[in-house]
Amino acid sequence: MQIYDLIIIGAGPAGITASVYAARKKLNFLVISLDIGGQAAWSGDIENYTGYQFITGPELAQKFQEHMSKYAIELKENEEALGLRKSGEGISVKTNKAQYQARTVIIASGKKSKELGVAGEIEFKNHGLTYCATCDGPLFAGKDVAVIGGGNSALDAALQLIKIAKHIYIVNNTDKLGGDAIMRQKIEEAGNVTILNSSQITAVLGKKFVSAIKIKNNGMEKELAVQGVFVEIGLVPNSEFAKEVERNREKEIKVNLNNQTNIPGIFAAGDVTDVPEKQIIIAAGEGSKAALSAFRYLAQKRF
Ligand SMILES: Cc1cc2nc3c(=O)[nH]c(=O)nc-3n(C[C@H](O)[C@H](O)[C@H](O)COP(=O)(O)OP(=O)(O)OC[C@H]3O[C@@H](n4cnc5c(N)ncnc54)[C@H](O)[C@@H]3O)c2cc1C
């Protein structure tokens, strides 16, 4: 079996940046990822990635991909890492399609949407209930929709839907919206958004497609007629396949300043780690640091 210098798991901002740095260091490496772009591709308007005063998420993800494709990078797309094991100096990565061996690994598998855990959620997934406003927003043109959540992800989803949907209800379980003030201001000025604070969704209703949700406010339950539900209640790290690596209570992988995990040769970068603040520019910077650390580790080991 071929032994790679490095395997990068994930091709969001962290993994893609790590791959560019690894290519420039002429490492013999492989990228395994479910998709290209990660959460960056789900973002609506990005106004905080230096060098671009404004760019949409899909456009930035496309630019990342173009940058990556300038190098002859071996990429396994639509492939999912299922397990990771260190034995001796080698690390084996098991996926849903194959098994690979490497001397170092960078885990850059980011985060995924948290589920609501209410009745009807599974039944109506992709039948009116979605976790991605960027991907599915256009399907709800002229419809009344609910965005569940009250932080930046929910505000971002609502802002994307303002020009598409007829009316947007933000169902927020705290007494006021969180997120960035500038986003809250845009929401308040929109004219077609109702904010339902201190409200919990308790069920998703419909026949074949969503037709309403049940919400609870001050102990009273009522139905709200909507044809779409956007779940934006936060994210959880994609770290289940890396259970052998030390994680914190939130299941984020613990790394030191050089992106090293507790297992020598295994590095991690971006949203999947315990590094504070989850942003594209931070994930990209961490990805570059992880690749340089892996390069240094290989050199020290004289592999
Ligand atoms: C709606 C929304 C809006 C946002 N807006 C902004 C913004 O305006 N500005 C900003 O700076 N940040 C924004 N963010 C945050 C930003 O997108 C993330 O911080 C950033 O994408 C994290 O990059 P990452 O590479 O660490 O992880 P991710 O982007 O999550 O990428 C992870 C990659 O790993 C892959 N993967 C996952 N599990 C596996 C597995 N088991 N095997 C193989 N591959 C796997 C995924 O397919 C993906 O390619 C936003 C996020 C969301 C959700």
The ligand as an SDF file (V2000), in Angstrom:
LIG
                    3D

 53 58  0  0  0  0  0  0  0  0999 V2000
  -24.4520   30.1530    7.2560 C   0  0  0  0  0  0  0  0  0  0  0  0
  -23.0240   30.4670    7.5750 C   0  0  0  0  0  0  0  0  0  0  0  0
  -22.5100   31.7070    7.2990 C   0  0  0  0  0  0  0  0  0  0  0  0
  -21.1830   32.0140    7.5950 C   0  0  0  0  0  0  0  0  0  0  0  0
  -20.7110   33.2430    7.2810 N   0  0  0  0  0  0  0  0  0  0  0  0
  -19.4200   33.5440    7.5070 C   0  0  0  0  0  0  0  0  0  0  0  0
  -18.8920   34.8170    7.1440 C   0  0  0  0  0  0  0  0  0  0  0  0
  -19.6010   35.6880    6.6300 O   0  0  0  0  0  0  0  0  0  0  0  0
  -17.5680   35.0390    7.3860 N   0  0  0  0  0  0  0  0  0  0  0  0
  -16.7550   34.1030    7.9590 C   0  0  0  0  0  0  0  0  0  0  0  0
  -15.5650   34.3720    8.1140 O   0  0  0  0  0  0  0  0  0  0  0  0
  -17.2290   32.8920    8.3160 N   0  0  0  0  0  0  0  0  0  0  0  0
  -18.5310   32.5870    8.1150 C   0  0  0  0  0  0  0  0  0  0  0  0
  -19.0250   31.3640    8.4840 N   0  0  0  0  0  0  0  0  0  0  0  0
  -18.1140   30.3980    9.1600 C   0  0  0  0  0  0  0  0  0  0  0  0
  -17.1460   29.7260    8.1720 C   0  0  0  0  0  0  0  0  0  0  0  0
  -17.8770   29.2580    7.0580 O   0  0  0  0  0  0  0  0  0  0  0  0
  -16.3910   28.5920    8.8520 C   0  0  0  0  0  0  0  0  0  0  0  0
  -15.7040   29.1070    9.9730 O   0  0  0  0  0  0  0  0  0  0  0  0
  -15.3690   27.9310    7.9240 C   0  0  0  0  0  0  0  0  0  0  0  0
  -15.9710   27.4490    6.7440 O   0  0  0  0  0  0  0  0  0  0  0  0
  -14.6630   26.7650    8.6280 C   0  0  0  0  0  0  0  0  0  0  0  0
  -13.7990   26.1580    7.7380 O   0  0  0  0  0  0  0  0  0  0  0  0
  -13.2620   24.6680    7.9680 P   0  0  0  0  0  0  0  0  0  0  0  0
  -12.4440   24.3460    6.7700 O   0  0  0  0  0  0  0  0  0  0  0  0
  -12.6560   24.5490    9.2890 O   0  0  0  0  0  0  0  0  0  0  0  0
  -14.5650   23.7380    8.0210 O   0  0  0  0  0  0  0  0  0  0  0  0
  -15.7690   23.5290    7.0110 P   0  0  0  0  0  0  0  0  0  0  0  0
  -15.9940   24.7460    6.2060 O   0  0  0  0  0  0  0  0  0  0  0  0
  -16.8660   23.0020    7.8430 O   0  0  0  0  0  0  0  0  0  0  0  0
  -15.2640   22.3870    6.0210 O   0  0  0  0  0  0  0  0  0  0  0  0
  -15.1330   21.0460    6.4500 C   0  0  0  0  0  0  0  0  0  0  0  0
  -14.8530   20.1370    5.2740 C   0  0  0  0  0  0  0  0  0  0  0  0
  -14.6780   18.8050    5.7580 O   0  0  0  0  0  0  0  0  0  0  0  0
  -15.4900   17.8810    5.0180 C   0  0  0  0  0  0  0  0  0  0  0  0
  -15.8110   16.7570    5.8980 N   0  0  0  0  0  0  0  0  0  0  0  0
  -16.5640   16.7770    7.0330 C   0  0  0  0  0  0  0  0  0  0  0  0
  -16.5800   15.5510    7.6090 N   0  0  0  0  0  0  0  0  0  0  0  0
  -15.8410   14.7510    6.8200 C   0  0  0  0  0  0  0  0  0  0  0  0
  -15.4840   13.3650    6.8670 C   0  0  0  0  0  0  0  0  0  0  0  0
  -15.8480   12.5540    7.8620 N   0  0  0  0  0  0  0  0  0  0  0  0
  -14.7070   12.8700    5.8550 N   0  0  0  0  0  0  0  0  0  0  0  0
  -14.3100   13.6690    4.8400 C   0  0  0  0  0  0  0  0  0  0  0  0
  -14.6250   14.9870    4.7370 N   0  0  0  0  0  0  0  0  0  0  0  0
  -15.3660   15.5140    5.7210 C   0  0  0  0  0  0  0  0  0  0  0  0
  -16.6740   18.7280    4.5700 C   0  0  0  0  0  0  0  0  0  0  0  0
  -17.2880   18.1380    3.4480 O   0  0  0  0  0  0  0  0  0  0  0  0
  -15.9790   20.0610    4.2480 C   0  0  0  0  0  0  0  0  0  0  0  0
  -15.4110   20.0310    2.9650 O   0  0  0  0  0  0  0  0  0  0  0  0
  -20.3350   31.0270    8.1900 C   0  0  0  0  0  0  0  0  0  0  0  0
  -20.8600   29.7610    8.4630 C   0  0  0  0  0  0  0  0  0  0  0  0
  -22.1840   29.4700    8.1680 C   0  0  0  0  0  0  0  0  0  0  0  0
  -22.7210   28.1040    8.4790 C   0  0  0  0  0  0  0  0  0  0  0  0
  1  2  1  0
  2  3  1  0
  2 52  2  0
  3  4  2  0
  4  5  1  0
  4 50  1  0
  5  6  2  0
  6  7  1  0
  6 13  1  0
  7  8  2  0
  7  9  1  0
  9 10  1  0
 10 11  2  0
 10 12  1  0
 12 13  2  0
 13 14  1  0
 14 15  1  0
 14 50  1  0
 15 16  1  0
 16 17  1  0
 16 18  1  0
 18 19  1  0
 18 20  1  0
 20 21  1  0
 20 22  1  0
 22 23  1  0
 23 24  1  0
 24 25  2  0
 24 26  1  0
 24 27  1  0
 27 28  1  0
 28 29  2  0
 28 30  1  0
 28 31  1  0
 31 32  1  0
 32 33  1  0
 33 34  1  0
 33 48  1  0
 34 35  1  0
 35 36  1  0
 35 46  1  0
 36 37  1  0
 36 45  1  0
 37 38  2  0
 38 39  1  0
 39 40  1  0
 39 45  2  0
 40 41  1  0
 40 42  2  0
 42 43  1  0
 43 44  2  0
 44 45  1  0
 46 47  1  0
 46 48  1  0
 48 49  1  0
 50 51  2  0
 51 52  1  0
 52 53  1  0
M  END
$$$$
